Amino acid sequence: MTKNRTLVLSIALGGYDLVFRNCIKSQQDYCDRLGYEYRLITDSHYKLTASVSSWLKIVLIIKALKSGYDTIFFIDADCLVRPHTPGIEQIVADTESIYVAQGYSGRINAGVIIVKNTPQSLAFFQNILDKCEIKVPQDDYALYENGHMIHYGKNSPEIKIIPRLLWNNNSEIDEKSYVQHYSGGPLRAVYLNNNSLYLKARIVYSKILNKYFTKNSDVMKGVGLKEQLLQLSEHYQM
């Protein structure tokens, strides 16, 4: 069977698939409409910290690139893809290999990452993985992998900044946006306050969070971040 050339990848651990079910359905609908392969990660072989869960996208993007997909579209589970969103072929060009938008902070936001499979894009993400345990300068600091995406991406010739209010709008509700990102901040509160599913799932959600987002990873306690990510990646087929 021939593998689809475009993979849309999302990660929804710790009950996120319950809370953001509407967003996830919109991502699946988008893939069905355009013929993309959709992969949603909802389980883990180990108990994970919030940091490892967030960093997991980097090693899975690397794995998907090595698996031979032409294009990978990583999208956070709390992103709603609207029905009028065009295919990513509209923005992928012959020059740059990685397409990201800036968040409301004015810096790169790692919630939406579109990657063309090139040696340069693979090298970019491999470099981030290799340096995942090295702190970035304070000016580039952000939680988890986002700080590294900011630091190594801001001057990279492989990075192209795409319109934030279209492809990663995490600052205001706008029906014209392609991707409405309910990330941490004011839009997260809007989503949770207006989503009855969250209220129904709250008890289940908190229990699952206790299972997955522990202060320390039970099985891999004492193992460095890079090694944890590499071990985790072995449990996912791309």
N, C-alpha and C positions, 0 to 999 in steps of 0.2 A: 504494500500500500504506500503510495507516495505521500510524504509528509507535507502538510500545508506550509506555505512559504512564510506566512506571518503568524507569530504566536503572540497572543495577548495574555499576559501573566499578572495574577494578583495573589496577594497573601492575606488571609483572614483567620488568624489564629486567636485563641482565647475568647471565642464567642463573637468575634467581629462579624462572622457570617450570619449570625442571628440579628445583630443590631443593624447591620447595613445591608440587609437582604434586598431592599429596593434598589440600592446602588449596584449590587452584584448582579441582579436580574437585568439591569440596564446594560451592563457590560456584556453579559451573555447575549442579549438581544442584538447589540451592536455587532458582535462577532457572527451571529447567525445571518444577519443582513448582508454582511460583506464577505462572508466565507472565510473568516479567520479562525484559527484554532484557539480555543479558550482553555486556560488552565488555572484553576483556583486551588490554592494550597490552604487546607483547613486543619491539617493535623501535623503533629510532630512526633518523632520517635522518642524525644527527650522532653523533660520539663525545661522551659526556656525562660530566660530573663527578657524583659522588654527590649533591652539593647540587642540581644542576639536575634530576636524575632524581627526587629527592624533591619538589621544588617543582612538578614537572609536573602533579601532581594539581590544584593550584589553578587553573591556566589551563584544564585540561580540564573541570573542574566549571563554570567560567564558560562555556565553549563549549557544554557540554551544556544549561545553563540557557537560553542564547540560542537553542539548537536547538529548544526547545519541550517538552522532557520535563517532565512534571508533578512527578516526584520523581527525585532522583539519590541512589543509595546507593553512596558510595565506600567501598571496603574494601581494606585492604592485602593483598598476595599471600600473606603469612604468617598469614592468618586462616583458621581452620577453622570452617565454618558447619555446625552439627550438624543432623541431620534433623528435630528437633522445633522448629527455629527458626520463629517465626511470621512473617507478612508485616509489612512495616514500617508498613502502615496501622494497626497496633495502637498505635503510639506517635506517629504524626504527628497533631498537633492543629491547631486553628484559630488558635491564638495565635502561638507561636514558629514560626520557619522553618527552624532549623538544630538538629540533634540530635547531640550528641557525648557521650562518656563520659570520665571521668577515668581516667588510667592508675594504675599502682601508686605513682607519685610524688604522687598527689593532685591533679594538674593535668590540663587537657585533653590527651587523646591523639588525634592526628590520624589514627590508623589506621582508624577507623570514623567516617564523616561521612554523616549522612542529611540531605538538603536538599530542602525544599519550594520549588517554583519561585514566588518572589514578587519584587517589586522590591527588597524589603529584603534578601533573601538574595543576590541578584545584586550589590547595592551592597556588602554585607559582603565578598564574595570579591574584588570589584574593588578595594576599598580595600586588602586584604591584598596583592594583586598590585602595586598602585601604590606600596606602601611596602615592597616586598620587599628593597630595597637599604638600608633604614634599620634600624639595629640596635634591637632592643627592649631595655628595661631588664634588668639582670642578673637581677633576681628572676624574670623571665619567660623567661629564656633556655632554649632547648632547641635541639637540632639542626635546622637547615634550616627548613622552614615551620612546624614544630610550635611554635616560640617565638612566631611571629606569631599562630598560632591561639590560643595561651594569652593573649597580651597583648591582642589585640583582641576575644577572645571572652569573657573572664572577667566583663566587666561589660556585655556586649551584651544588650539586650532580645530579640534574635532567637535567642539561644542557649538551648537547654534541655538540662540534664544528664540523661542517661538512665542506668539502672542499669549500673554497670561490670561487675559479676560476671555479668550476663546478656549484654550487648551488646558488651563489649570486655574480656574477662578476660585480662589479660596478667600476672597475679600468681600464679595457682595453677591446677593441672589440676582441672577440675570438670565432670563429665559433664552436670550440669544447666545449664551455661552455654549460651547460644545461639551466641556467637562466642568461640572460644578463640584468643587472639592470641599467637602465638609471636614476639613482638617481641624486640629486643635485651634481654638480661638472662637470668634463670634459665630461662625457658621456651624461649628459643631453643636453649640447650644441650640441654634435654630433647628437643626435636624432632630436632635433628641427631644426637644420640646414638642415638635409637631409630628413625631413618629410614634404612633400607638404601639407598634411592634416592640419598640425599645422598652416601653412600660411593661408589656407582657413578658418580655424576655429578661427583665432586670435581675430576677433572682437566679435564673439559670446562668446568665452572663457572669454575675459575681462569683458563682461557684467555679465556673470554667476559668475565670481569671486566676483564682486561687490555685488552680491546677497547673496552669501554664506559666503565668508571670510570677515566678518566685524570685526571691532576692538572689539566690544562687541556683544554677542548674544542677540538679541532683546528681545525674550520672557523670557530667563532665566538669565537676567541681575541680578547680585548680588547673584546668586546661585553658590555654590562651584562646583569645577570640578567634583568630584565624583558624586554628585547629578545630575549634568547635564548629565553625561554619563549614569547613571541609568535610568533617564527619557527618554533619547534618545533610549536606548536599548528596551524599551517597544514598540517601533514602528516597530521593525524588528522581523520577525519570522525566527527562525533557525530550 
